[in-house]
Amino acid sequence: MATKYTTPHEVTAYECDVNGTMKLATMIAVAIQVSEEQSNQLNRGADFVQQFGLTWIVTNYQLFMQRLPKAGETVYVTTQAQEYNKYFCYRHFWITTQAGEELVRIETIFALMNVETRKMSSVPNEIIAPYESEKITKIKRYPKIEKVKNGTSLPFRVRFYDIDGNQHVNNSIYFNWMMDVLGYDFLTKHVPAYMNIRFDKEVEYGNEIDSHYEIIQAETLQTRHEIRIGEQTYCEALIEWQEKK
């Protein structure tokens, strides 16, 4: 069975928004940090992976949110690299209270990218073995995200501090671009319950992007999102919302 790694985390005020709850961008950043801690513990950190000329990237997230962690709250973040196939690794995260109540579950799809060619690489056994993940042949796919059809948009310029060690925009920044466009009134009256996000292409320093969105009233209140440069889509997402209680 794949090894699990758990660590406590005290939610700070600067990790939260005006509602006093953890921002999605910082929550993702904390989760990724915990996965890096596990990798370092297994001697499979970034330096080891770079010996193969590779680096980890995330292609997809699904977030299932019962409620968001609150400022001042101590939570436990657990991660497990559950399964992998030739090209993809499937890692889960759980954020729980000290009493064991699940607040957030995050499902992710990781891949390895060649740092020179910027193309995906197969997963070497030397990298994946210590995680004790189950090897599978099936490629898992998350639900399809419908296109933004009648949306509006706001522009953003990629800043220096948006870039990570892979020389492209850190994944957490996309969450900010998607949330910002919804505005103060919406974000203070609604809380996210589910998010499905897919990264298609790399956004680089100096790029100007447009964050497109539309609000859909279906069985649940939904927002659809696309990060575009010109007519090219770089990232897309669906968020389901609940009214704030």
PyMOL commands that set and color helices and strands:
alter all, ss='L'
color gray80, all
select helices_A, chain A and resi 13-15+24-41+46-50+125-131+160-162+171-180+184-189
alter helices_A, ss='H'
color red, helices_A
select strands_A, chain A and resi 4-10+54-65+74-84+88-96+102-114+120-121+134-135+152-157+190-199+208-217+221-229+232-243
alter strands_A, ss='S'
color yellow, strands_A
deselect
rebuild
show_as cartoon
